[in-house]
Amino acid sequence: QLQLVESGGGLVQPGGSLTLSCAASGFSLDHHIVGWFRQAPGAEREQISCITYQEARTNYAGSVKGRFTISRDYAKNTVFLQMTRLRPEDTATYFCAAVGELVPTCTVPDTSGRYYYWGQGTQVTVSS
């Protein structure tokens, strides 16, 4: 079964940190762009980051730039999202998604609908 599985969510106080993981099962993330998205209750899904396969080039939404870092471990077939200086407005369900493309850069937000592997999401709650 081809799937992405997110983990690492939880409850954290404002100003705290969390690291999310996105592990691929049944397929390799080689030659895939991986993106992180989030959706808060009552809001539209928002893409917050992406990372390419070659050279692991990254891109971020303005709302998280400078606070979040996306990275990938090729050997572990996993992509990470390190989140620091968390704010209550970061509360959302976080999803990772992937698309098999070899491109030099990735775009945030991507409006093409290209991502076709999706995980089930992990909840992040930032609250005191």
C-alpha positions as CSV (number, residue, x, y, z in Angstrom):
1,Q,0.0,0.0,0.0
2,L,1.4,3.4,-1.0
3,Q,1.0,5.9,1.7
4,L,2.5,8.8,3.6
5,V,2.3,8.7,7.4
6,E,2.8,11.9,9.5
7,S,3.8,11.8,13.1
8,G,5.1,14.1,15.8
9,G,2.1,16.3,16.4
10,G,0.9,17.3,19.9
11,L,0.2,20.0,22.3
12,V,2.8,22.7,22.8
13,Q,2.9,26.0,24.5
14,P,3.4,29.2,22.6
15,G,7.0,29.7,21.8
16,G,7.7,26.0,21.9
17,S,9.0,23.6,19.2
18,L,7.9,20.4,17.5
19,T,9.3,18.3,14.7
20,L,6.9,16.5,12.4
21,S,7.9,13.5,10.3
22,C,6.5,12.3,7.0
23,A,7.4,8.7,6.3
24,A,6.7,7.0,3.0
25,S,5.5,3.5,3.0
26,G,5.3,1.3,-0.1
27,F,7.3,3.6,-2.3
28,S,10.4,5.7,-2.4
29,L,10.5,9.5,-2.0
30,D,13.4,9.6,-4.4
31,H,12.6,11.9,-7.3
32,H,9.6,13.3,-5.4
33,I,8.8,16.8,-4.3
34,V,7.4,16.7,-0.8
35,G,5.2,19.5,0.6
36,W,3.8,20.3,4.0
37,F,0.3,21.7,4.3
38,R,-2.0,22.6,7.2
39,Q,-5.6,23.2,7.7
40,A,-7.2,24.9,10.7
41,P,-10.9,24.4,11.6
42,G,-13.0,26.5,9.3
43,A,-10.1,27.5,7.2
44,E,-8.9,26.4,3.8
45,R,-5.9,24.2,3.5
46,E,-2.7,26.1,3.3
47,Q,0.6,25.0,1.9
48,I,3.5,26.0,4.1
49,S,6.6,24.4,2.7
50,C,8.1,22.2,0.0
51,I,11.4,20.5,-0.7
52,T,12.7,19.1,-4.0
53,Y,14.6,15.9,-4.5
54,Q,17.7,17.1,-6.2
55,E,19.7,19.4,-3.9
56,A,16.8,19.5,-1.4
57,R,15.8,23.0,-2.4
58,T,13.2,24.5,-0.2
59,N,10.5,27.1,-0.2
60,Y,8.2,28.5,2.5
61,A,5.0,30.4,3.0
62,G,5.5,33.8,4.5
63,S,3.6,32.8,7.6
64,V,6.2,30.3,8.7
65,K,9.4,31.5,7.0
66,G,12.2,31.9,9.5
67,R,10.4,29.7,12.1
68,F,9.9,26.4,10.2
69,T,12.5,24.3,8.5
70,I,11.8,21.4,6.1
71,S,14.4,18.8,5.5
72,R,14.7,15.2,4.2
73,D,16.6,12.1,5.1
74,Y,17.1,10.1,1.9
75,A,18.2,7.0,3.7
76,K,15.1,7.0,6.0
77,N,12.7,7.9,3.2
78,T,11.4,10.6,5.4
79,V,10.8,14.3,5.3
80,F,10.8,16.5,8.4
81,L,9.2,19.8,9.4
82,Q,11.0,21.4,12.3
83,M,8.7,24.1,13.9
84,T,10.0,26.6,16.3
85,R,8.6,29.7,18.0
86,L,5.1,28.3,17.6
87,R,2.1,30.5,17.9
88,P,-1.5,29.8,18.6
89,E,-2.3,30.6,15.0
90,D,-0.1,27.6,14.0
91,T,-2.8,25.3,15.5
92,A,-4.0,23.0,12.7
93,T,-3.9,19.5,11.2
94,Y,-0.7,19.2,9.3
95,F,-0.4,17.0,6.2
96,C,2.4,16.0,4.0
97,A,2.0,15.3,0.3
98,A,4.3,14.1,-2.5
99,V,4.5,14.2,-6.2
100,G,7.0,12.4,-8.4
101,E,8.8,15.2,-10.2
102,L,12.5,16.0,-10.8
103,V,12.5,19.8,-10.9
104,P,15.1,22.3,-9.7
105,T,12.7,24.3,-7.5
106,C,9.2,24.0,-5.9
107,T,6.6,26.6,-5.4
108,V,4.6,27.7,-2.3
109,P,1.8,27.8,-2.6
110,D,1.4,25.3,-5.5
111,T,-1.8,25.9,-7.3
112,S,-1.5,23.2,-9.9
113,G,-3.0,20.4,-7.7
114,R,0.1,18.3,-8.6
115,Y,0.5,16.5,-5.3
116,Y,-1.1,13.1,-5.4
117,Y,0.2,11.2,-2.4
118,W,-1.3,12.5,0.8
119,G,-1.0,11.5,4.4
120,Q,-3.9,11.4,7.0
121,G,-2.5,14.3,9.0
122,T,-1.2,15.0,12.5
123,Q,-2.7,17.5,14.9
124,V,-0.7,20.4,16.3
125,T,-2.2,22.5,19.0
126,V,-0.4,25.5,20.3
127,S,-1.9,26.7,23.6
128,S,-1.0,27.7,27.1
